[in-house]
Structures are given as structure tokens and as C-alpha cells.
């Protein structure tokens, strides 16, 4: 019954947000880097977060902590402003780091222990807990924002860790399981609009920075909350497995840009989903491949909870190395494809970035 109530509220708010976005903005305008044929409202994230804000008092679903929800409101306002008036990457990064510091202090959700990663016993972080939490918030917020390049991808990558945490919390009769459901169901409703038929009933909409960054903050808060202390349903290292695709994509992309002497935060077509599409996969096939990859990694992480945490981390590092090597190989293929498409006489609009 609760799930149905959340879904009804989410459908109403999302439909209103789609219509309001077309009239009032913010809009993602068509340009040479994108392949949608008309302006698309960037109000998906607004709809999801408003559903959380409405569902909290109306349905009586408590957030992880109320200070965390207040900090999320500030992150949300900055993200929506960024959709209307772009904020410089350095400024946005500083804001994300500050929100992470607030989460670890005022918000009451901090990484205080990273587990037995060195086979020497649990590693308490003490004063390092605050900066590590801030780095986690900034890193994952940017990771989800950077992977938002084709329909459904960022929302799917956001939904996966929430779904895994909800299933584990529900199985453990955790009292905060419903707080995850209040984010998970609106994400599913958004995907109906984002991946749907783009008609009068389900018009297309995108997450926008107000969505990817805010939800990245909330997913990070959830991963920290459910991996620490008495609230834990997973080990800290397992949290990495639940966000494998966005995290590895961000790190591999930044390493490649640095290697090529480019700005590591500059927008380009160097992400894994771009490389897969350059190899000939459609956007739908690319989405399916990456969702399957992310799901397999999440399942592997859960299986590895039965082995020492140091071994789980070692396997994760090996996967990251393999991921980087694969990305470099696909990037070389993509460059050859781009040279063919952009050879003299070819139309420049034959090659453009999704969304």
C-alpha cells in the first residue's frame, strides 16, 4: 500500500514537473553535441526530490536524519540554479565538498570505519572521517553527473544501489528501509518519462544537475549510513561495488584526460557509454549492457561479503585496472570511427552526443 501511495504522488508531481518545465524551464536545448530534436525539460530531478519532500510529512516516512534532508535541500537548490545558470566546475566541486563536511558533522552521517582492508583489524578514521565523507560525497555526486549522457543511464545507476540497500534493509527489518523506497520509486517513475514514448501522457524529461547531483548526494548518504556501525547492512568495501560503473567511469575518464593533457572536468565524449556507441551499439543496447555490468558488479560485491574485506578490495582494484584497459581500447576504436565520420565531405551533425 505504501509503495502505491508513493507511486501515485510521484506520478502526479512528475507529470506536473514535465509540463511546468516546458513552459518555465530549465530546458536542455538542442545543439551540435546532442541528438534530441527539440528542447527537453530538465525537471526530472526536481520531480524526484519534491516527491521526497512531500512524502516525508504526508506519508510519515522519516529521512535517514532530518539534518541530512536539510543539507540535501541546499544541494538541490544549487543544482537547480546550475541548470538555469551554469556554475563553474571548481565552484560546484567546492559546494559538494562543503555539503559532505556538513553531512559528516551536522548531518550525523559519516564514514567512521572502512573495515579490515589491511588484514590488521578494522581501521577507525578518527578525524579523517569528515574529509573522507566529503570526498565521497563530491566524488559520487560528480560521478553520477558525468555519467548522465544517454537516456536512463544515470537514473539506473542511481536506482541500483538504492534497490540493493532496500532489499537488504527490508530483509533485516531495518526501520529506515522506507526512506530508501521514497527515493527508489520516484526514480522508477522518472524512467517511465525518460525512456517512454514521449507523448502527451509521458513527455520526455531529463534529470538535470538538480537531479544527478542531489540524488548523488542522497545515494552517498545512504551508502555511508547503511555501511557504518549499528545501522550497517553491508560492509564499507561493498558500497564501492554498488556504484562500480559511475565511479570507475569517472576515474578512468579523468585519468585519460590527464594523460592527454586535457582538463579533467571538461565535457567531452570520452565516457564508456560514448565509446560503446562509437563501436556501433545503440543507446538502448548501451544502456542494457551497462545496467547488466553494474548489476553483475553489485552481485559480486555481495558474494564477496563472505571473504576478507582485503580480498574484496583487491578484486575491486583488479577490476578497475581491467576497466581502464578496456576503456582505452574502446577509445582507440572510437577515434577511428570519428575520423571516418568527420572526413572531408561528411556532415558534422552525423556525429553528436546524446542528451
ZIZI-V710236 format. One line per field, one symbol per residue. phi: phi as a letter, one per 20 degrees, with the letter a starting at -180 (. if undefined). A space follows every 50 residues. Layout:
phi=???
This chain:
phi=.fgfffffffffffffffffffednfceffbfecdfebfcfedfffffff ffffffefemeffgbffgffffffffffffgffecgefgfffffffffff ffffdffmcbedbdneedldogdfelffffffffffffffffffffefcc gnfffffffgfffffffffffelffdffffffeffgfffgffffdffldf ecffbdfmffeffffgffffgfffgecclfefdcegffgfffcgffffff fffffffffemeffdffbddeffffffffoffffffgfffffffffffff fffffedgfffffffffffffffffffffffffffffffffdfgneffef cbefl
